[in-house]
Amino acid sequence: MDSALRLQARSGQRALLITTLAVPLTGWTVHALTLHRRLAEARKDQLSGLPLRPEFIAYGERVLRTRRRDALHVLMLDGVDFKGVNDTYGHAAGDAVIQTMGHRLARWSSSRTALVARLGGDEFAVCAVFPPSTALAEITALREELQQPLQYEGQALRLDVSIGIARAADLSGETMGRILRGADKAMYKVKEGEATFPYFATRADAYAKTVNGRRAGRRGTHTPARAA
């Protein structure tokens, strides 16, 4: 066999070896990508498509470890009279409201340094980095966008939300969980008429008394705590 044929044979062997190795590699790559996609989907709320509380808290904690900490704003949002929508139009309409809220929040956050999450029921949370000079205008605009009516089966469903705001700059040294608790308490004060929007959480709000680990007045706090 002359040198040209030997070279061609070696090239063919190398190509066969690369192809043989690439087949299982491609299979494992596809498997890994599929597994990653499934894990990512499992971390999202199936109805709204938004992340859940663990990812929300982790995102906020990462921001708190950066120089942008003092620009961090945490918002707690709760639907007003969501039960009325379910009672009047049915649970499918209630699901449509949750999906619409999720889509509006996701669209809003996509152009900002922010993460939004569904915490349960009609409760949503926003973790966003705002310059102090524009923060209030941004939050007010978001509130107006969320409150736009939803057209559902020929009916215009009126959407309303109560929003509580907690600024990391006002709660220096606190964890993301504590800041979120402050935003939750601030939202409750607005919803109950104890404060008017915009209301910014104080340190006392962040340390508000809880029942079974939840703010007093929230759903589920009427049940007795389990023995440790």
VEXVOTOR-729478 format. One record per residue (C-alpha): residue number from 1; residue in three letters; x, y, z. Coordinates in steps of 0.2 Angstrom, whole numbers, always signed. Example, Ala and Ser with C-alpha at 12.3 -4.5 7.8 and 13.67 -1.06 7.14 Angstrom:
<r resi="1" resn="ALA" east="+62" north="-22" up="+39"/>
<r resi="2" resn="SER" east="+68" north="-5" up="+36"/>
This chain:
<r resi="1" resn="MET" east="+0" north="+0" up="+0"/>
<r resi="2" resn="ASP" east="+8" north="+17" up="-5"/>
<r resi="3" resn="SER" east="+9" north="+32" up="+7"/>
<r resi="4" resn="ALA" east="-7" north="+40" up="-1"/>
<r resi="5" resn="LEU" east="-18" north="+24" up="+3"/>
<r resi="6" resn="ARG" east="-11" north="+22" up="+20"/>
<r resi="7" resn="LEU" east="-15" north="+40" up="+24"/>
<r resi="8" resn="GLN" east="-32" north="+38" up="+17"/>
<r resi="9" resn="ALA" east="-35" north="+22" up="+28"/>
<r resi="10" resn="ARG" east="-29" north="+31" up="+44"/>
<r resi="11" resn="SER" east="-40" north="+46" up="+40"/>
<r resi="12" resn="GLY" east="-55" north="+34" up="+38"/>
<r resi="13" resn="GLN" east="-51" north="+25" up="+55"/>
<r resi="14" resn="ARG" east="-50" north="+42" up="+64"/>
<r resi="15" resn="ALA" east="-67" north="+47" up="+57"/>
<r resi="16" resn="LEU" east="-74" north="+30" up="+62"/>
<r resi="17" resn="LEU" east="-67" north="+32" up="+80"/>
<r resi="18" resn="ILE" east="-74" north="+50" up="+81"/>
<r resi="19" resn="THR" east="-91" north="+45" up="+75"/>
<r resi="20" resn="THR" east="-91" north="+30" up="+87"/>
<r resi="21" resn="LEU" east="-87" north="+41" up="+102"/>
<r resi="22" resn="ALA" east="-99" north="+55" up="+97"/>
<r resi="23" resn="VAL" east="-114" north="+44" up="+97"/>
<r resi="24" resn="PRO" east="-115" north="+40" up="+115"/>
<r resi="25" resn="LEU" east="-109" north="+58" up="+119"/>
<r resi="26" resn="THR" east="-124" north="+65" up="+109"/>
<r resi="27" resn="GLY" east="-135" north="+53" up="+118"/>
<r resi="28" resn="TRP" east="-129" north="+59" up="+135"/>
<r resi="29" resn="THR" east="-130" north="+77" up="+130"/>
<r resi="30" resn="VAL" east="-148" north="+76" up="+124"/>
<r resi="31" resn="HIS" east="-152" north="+67" up="+141"/>
<r resi="32" resn="ALA" east="-143" north="+80" up="+151"/>
<r resi="33" resn="LEU" east="-152" north="+94" up="+142"/>
<r resi="34" resn="THR" east="-169" north="+85" up="+144"/>
<r resi="35" resn="LEU" east="-166" north="+83" up="+163"/>
<r resi="36" resn="HIS" east="-161" north="+101" up="+165"/>
<r resi="37" resn="ARG" east="-177" north="+107" up="+156"/>
<r resi="38" resn="ARG" east="-187" north="+96" up="+167"/>
<r resi="39" resn="LEU" east="-179" north="+102" up="+183"/>
<r resi="40" resn="ALA" east="-181" north="+120" up="+177"/>
<r resi="41" resn="GLU" east="-200" north="+117" up="+174"/>
<r resi="42" resn="ALA" east="-202" north="+108" up="+191"/>
<r resi="43" resn="ARG" east="-196" north="+124" up="+199"/>
<r resi="44" resn="LYS" east="-209" north="+135" up="+190"/>
<r resi="45" resn="ASP" east="-228" north="+137" up="+195"/>
<r resi="46" resn="GLN" east="-237" north="+127" up="+182"/>
<r resi="47" resn="LEU" east="-252" north="+139" up="+181"/>
<r resi="48" resn="SER" east="-243" north="+156" up="+180"/>
<r resi="49" resn="GLY" east="-226" north="+150" up="+173"/>
<r resi="50" resn="LEU" east="-217" north="+160" up="+186"/>
<r resi="51" resn="PRO" east="-203" north="+154" up="+197"/>
<r resi="52" resn="LEU" east="-208" north="+149" up="+215"/>
<r resi="53" resn="ARG" east="-202" north="+155" up="+232"/>
<r resi="54" resn="PRO" east="-185" north="+146" up="+233"/>
<r resi="55" resn="GLU" east="-179" north="+153" up="+217"/>
<r resi="56" resn="PHE" east="-186" north="+170" up="+222"/>
<r resi="57" resn="ILE" east="-177" north="+170" up="+239"/>
<r resi="58" resn="ALA" east="-160" north="+164" up="+231"/>
<r resi="59" resn="TYR" east="-161" north="+178" up="+218"/>
<r resi="60" resn="GLY" east="-164" north="+191" up="+231"/>
<r resi="61" resn="GLU" east="-150" north="+184" up="+242"/>
<r resi="62" resn="ARG" east="-138" north="+185" up="+227"/>
<r resi="63" resn="VAL" east="-142" north="+203" up="+224"/>
<r resi="64" resn="LEU" east="-140" north="+207" up="+242"/>
<r resi="65" resn="ARG" east="-122" north="+201" up="+241"/>
<r resi="66" resn="THR" east="-118" north="+214" up="+227"/>
<r resi="67" resn="ARG" east="-115" north="+233" up="+227"/>
<r resi="68" resn="ARG" east="-133" north="+234" up="+220"/>
<r resi="69" resn="ARG" east="-140" north="+230" up="+237"/>
<r resi="70" resn="ASP" east="-146" north="+247" up="+242"/>
<r resi="71" resn="ALA" east="-156" north="+248" up="+225"/>
<r resi="72" resn="LEU" east="-165" north="+232" up="+229"/>
<r resi="73" resn="HIS" east="-184" north="+233" up="+231"/>
<r resi="74" resn="VAL" east="-195" north="+219" up="+236"/>
<r resi="75" resn="LEU" east="-214" north="+220" up="+232"/>
<r resi="76" resn="MET" east="-228" north="+209" up="+239"/>
<r resi="77" resn="LEU" east="-243" north="+209" up="+228"/>
<r resi="78" resn="ASP" east="-260" north="+202" up="+233"/>
<r resi="79" resn="GLY" east="-276" north="+201" up="+222"/>
<r resi="80" resn="VAL" east="-291" north="+211" up="+229"/>
<r resi="81" resn="ASP" east="-307" north="+201" up="+229"/>
<r resi="82" resn="PHE" east="-300" north="+186" up="+220"/>
<r resi="83" resn="LYS" east="-313" north="+175" up="+229"/>
<r resi="84" resn="GLY" east="-327" north="+185" up="+221"/>
<r resi="85" resn="VAL" east="-320" north="+181" up="+203"/>
<r resi="86" resn="ASN" east="-321" north="+162" up="+207"/>
<r resi="87" resn="ASP" east="-338" north="+164" up="+215"/>
<r resi="88" resn="THR" east="-345" north="+174" up="+201"/>
<r resi="89" resn="TYR" east="-337" north="+167" up="+186"/>
<r resi="90" resn="GLY" east="-330" north="+150" up="+191"/>
<r resi="91" resn="HIS" east="-313" north="+143" up="+194"/>
<r resi="92" resn="ALA" east="-308" north="+143" up="+176"/>
<r resi="93" resn="ALA" east="-310" north="+162" up="+177"/>
<r resi="94" resn="GLY" east="-299" north="+163" up="+192"/>
<r resi="95" resn="ASP" east="-286" north="+153" up="+183"/>
<r resi="96" resn="ALA" east="-287" north="+165" up="+169"/>
<r resi="97" resn="VAL" east="-283" north="+179" up="+181"/>
<r resi="98" resn="ILE" east="-268" north="+170" up="+188"/>
<r resi="99" resn="GLN" east="-261" north="+167" up="+171"/>
<r resi="100" resn="THR" east="-264" north="+185" up="+165"/>
<r resi="101" resn="MET" east="-256" north="+192" up="+181"/>
<r resi="102" resn="GLY" east="-241" north="+180" up="+178"/>
<r resi="103" resn="HIS" east="-239" north="+185" up="+160"/>
<r resi="104" resn="ARG" east="-240" north="+203" up="+164"/>
<r resi="105" resn="LEU" east="-227" north="+202" up="+177"/>
<r resi="106" resn="ALA" east="-215" north="+191" up="+166"/>
<r resi="107" resn="ARG" east="-217" north="+203" up="+152"/>
<r resi="108" resn="TRP" east="-213" north="+218" up="+164"/>
<r resi="109" resn="SER" east="-198" north="+210" up="+172"/>
<r resi="110" resn="SER" east="-190" north="+204" up="+155"/>
<r resi="111" resn="SER" east="-184" north="+222" up="+152"/>
<r resi="112" resn="ARG" east="-178" north="+225" up="+169"/>
<r resi="113" resn="THR" east="-166" north="+218" up="+182"/>
<r resi="114" resn="ALA" east="-179" north="+209" up="+191"/>
<r resi="115" resn="LEU" east="-187" north="+192" up="+196"/>
<r resi="116" resn="VAL" east="-205" north="+189" up="+199"/>
<r resi="117" resn="ALA" east="-213" north="+174" up="+207"/>
<r resi="118" resn="ARG" east="-230" north="+166" up="+212"/>
<r resi="119" resn="LEU" east="-230" north="+162" up="+231"/>
<r resi="120" resn="GLY" east="-247" north="+154" up="+231"/>
<r resi="121" resn="GLY" east="-265" north="+158" up="+227"/>
<r resi="122" resn="ASP" east="-266" north="+176" up="+221"/>
<r resi="123" resn="GLU" east="-250" north="+181" up="+230"/>
<r resi="124" resn="PHE" east="-235" north="+187" up="+219"/>
<r resi="125" resn="ALA" east="-218" north="+194" up="+223"/>
<r resi="126" resn="VAL" east="-206" north="+205" up="+214"/>
<r resi="127" resn="CYS" east="-188" north="+207" up="+217"/>
<r resi="128" resn="ALA" east="-181" north="+222" up="+207"/>
<r resi="129" resn="VAL" east="-166" north="+234" up="+206"/>
<r resi="130" resn="PHE" east="-172" north="+252" up="+204"/>
<r resi="131" resn="PRO" east="-162" north="+268" up="+204"/>
<r resi="132" resn="PRO" east="-170" north="+278" up="+219"/>
<r resi="133" resn="SER" east="-175" north="+292" up="+207"/>
<r resi="134" resn="THR" east="-186" north="+281" up="+197"/>
<r resi="135" resn="ALA" east="-191" north="+267" up="+209"/>
<r resi="136" resn="LEU" east="-208" north="+274" up="+214"/>
<r resi="137" resn="ALA" east="-213" north="+279" up="+196"/>
<r resi="138" resn="GLU" east="-208" north="+261" up="+190"/>
<r resi="139" resn="ILE" east="-219" north="+253" up="+204"/>
<r resi="140" resn="THR" east="-234" north="+264" up="+201"/>
<r resi="141" resn="ALA" east="-233" north="+260" up="+182"/>
<r resi="142" resn="LEU" east="-233" north="+242" up="+186"/>
<r resi="143" resn="ARG" east="-248" north="+243" up="+198"/>
<r resi="144" resn="GLU" east="-257" north="+252" up="+184"/>
<r resi="145" resn="GLU" east="-253" north="+239" up="+171"/>
<r resi="146" resn="LEU" east="-258" north="+225" up="+183"/>
<r resi="147" resn="GLN" east="-275" north="+233" up="+186"/>
<r resi="148" resn="GLN" east="-280" north="+234" up="+167"/>
<r resi="149" resn="PRO" east="-296" north="+224" up="+165"/>
<r resi="150" resn="LEU" east="-296" north="+206" up="+158"/>
<r resi="151" resn="GLN" east="-308" north="+201" up="+144"/>
<r resi="152" resn="TYR" east="-315" north="+184" up="+149"/>
<r resi="153" resn="GLU" east="-329" north="+176" up="+139"/>
<r resi="154" resn="GLY" east="-336" north="+192" up="+134"/>
<r resi="155" resn="GLN" east="-335" north="+199" up="+152"/>
<r resi="156" resn="ALA" east="-322" north="+213" up="+157"/>
<r resi="157" resn="LEU" east="-315" north="+207" up="+174"/>
<r resi="158" resn="ARG" east="-309" north="+221" up="+185"/>
<r resi="159" resn="LEU" east="-292" north="+217" up="+192"/>
<r resi="160" resn="ASP" east="-285" north="+225" up="+208"/>
<r resi="161" resn="VAL" east="-270" north="+222" up="+218"/>
<r resi="162" resn="SER" east="-263" north="+228" up="+235"/>
<r resi="163" resn="ILE" east="-244" north="+231" up="+234"/>
<r resi="164" resn="GLY" east="-232" north="+232" up="+249"/>
<r resi="165" resn="ILE" east="-214" north="+238" up="+246"/>
<r resi="166" resn="ALA" east="-199" north="+234" up="+256"/>
<r resi="167" resn="ARG" east="-182" north="+243" up="+252"/>
<r resi="168" resn="ALA" east="-166" north="+234" up="+257"/>
<r resi="169" resn="ALA" east="-159" north="+252" up="+260"/>
<r resi="170" resn="ASP" east="-172" north="+254" up="+274"/>
<r resi="171" resn="LEU" east="-168" north="+236" up="+281"/>
<r resi="172" resn="SER" east="-149" north="+236" up="+281"/>
<r resi="173" resn="GLY" east="-142" north="+219" up="+287"/>
<r resi="174" resn="GLU" east="-158" north="+209" up="+285"/>
<r resi="175" resn="THR" east="-160" north="+193" up="+275"/>
<r resi="176" resn="MET" east="-170" north="+192" up="+260"/>
<r resi="177" resn="GLY" east="-183" north="+182" up="+270"/>
<r resi="178" resn="ARG" east="-185" north="+196" up="+282"/>
<r resi="179" resn="ILE" east="-186" north="+209" up="+269"/>
<r resi="180" resn="LEU" east="-200" north="+199" up="+260"/>
<r resi="181" resn="ARG" east="-209" north="+198" up="+277"/>
<r resi="182" resn="GLY" east="-208" north="+217" up="+278"/>
<r resi="183" resn="ALA" east="-216" north="+218" up="+261"/>
<r resi="184" resn="ASP" east="-229" north="+206" up="+265"/>
<r resi="185" resn="LYS" east="-234" north="+216" up="+281"/>
<r resi="186" resn="ALA" east="-233" north="+232" up="+271"/>
<r resi="187" resn="MET" east="-245" north="+224" up="+258"/>
<r resi="188" resn="TYR" east="-257" north="+219" up="+272"/>
<r resi="189" resn="LYS" east="-258" north="+236" up="+279"/>
<r resi="190" resn="VAL" east="-262" north="+243" up="+262"/>
<r resi="191" resn="LYS" east="-275" north="+230" up="+259"/>
<r resi="192" resn="GLU" east="-283" north="+233" up="+276"/>
<r resi="193" resn="GLY" east="-283" north="+252" up="+274"/>
<r resi="194" resn="GLU" east="-271" north="+254" up="+288"/>
<r resi="195" resn="ALA" east="-259" north="+263" up="+276"/>
<r resi="196" resn="THR" east="-261" north="+270" up="+258"/>
<r resi="197" resn="PHE" east="-250" north="+265" up="+243"/>
<r resi="198" resn="PRO" east="-236" north="+268" up="+242"/>
<r resi="199" resn="TYR" east="-231" north="+262" up="+259"/>
<r resi="200" resn="PHE" east="-213" north="+256" up="+263"/>
<r resi="201" resn="ALA" east="-210" north="+243" up="+276"/>
<r resi="202" resn="THR" east="-201" north="+248" up="+292"/>
<r resi="203" resn="ARG" east="-190" north="+236" up="+302"/>
<r resi="204" resn="ALA" east="-205" north="+234" up="+314"/>
<r resi="205" resn="ASP" east="-215" north="+227" up="+299"/>
<r resi="206" resn="ALA" east="-201" north="+215" up="+295"/>
<r resi="207" resn="TYR" east="-201" north="+208" up="+313"/>
<r resi="208" resn="ALA" east="-220" north="+208" up="+314"/>
<r resi="209" resn="LYS" east="-227" north="+194" up="+324"/>
<r resi="210" resn="THR" east="-231" north="+178" up="+315"/>
<r resi="211" resn="VAL" east="-243" north="+163" up="+318"/>
<r resi="212" resn="ASN" east="-236" north="+146" up="+313"/>
<r resi="213" resn="GLY" east="-222" north="+155" up="+304"/>
<r resi="214" resn="ARG" east="-235" north="+166" up="+294"/>
<r resi="215" resn="ARG" east="-241" north="+184" up="+296"/>
<r resi="216" resn="ALA" east="-256" north="+185" up="+307"/>
<r resi="217" resn="GLY" east="-271" north="+187" up="+295"/>
<r resi="218" resn="ARG" east="-264" north="+176" up="+281"/>
<r resi="219" resn="ARG" east="-273" north="+161" up="+276"/>
<r resi="220" resn="GLY" east="-269" north="+146" up="+286"/>
<r resi="221" resn="THR" east="-264" north="+155" up="+302"/>
<r resi="222" resn="HIS" east="-281" north="+150" up="+310"/>
<r resi="223" resn="THR" east="-275" north="+131" up="+311"/>
<r resi="224" resn="PRO" east="-266" north="+126" up="+327"/>
<r resi="225" resn="ALA" east="-247" north="+123" up="+325"/>
<r resi="226" resn="ARG" east="-241" north="+105" up="+325"/>
<r resi="227" resn="ALA" east="-231" north="+99" up="+339"/>
<r resi="228" resn="ALA" east="-212" north="+99" up="+336"/>
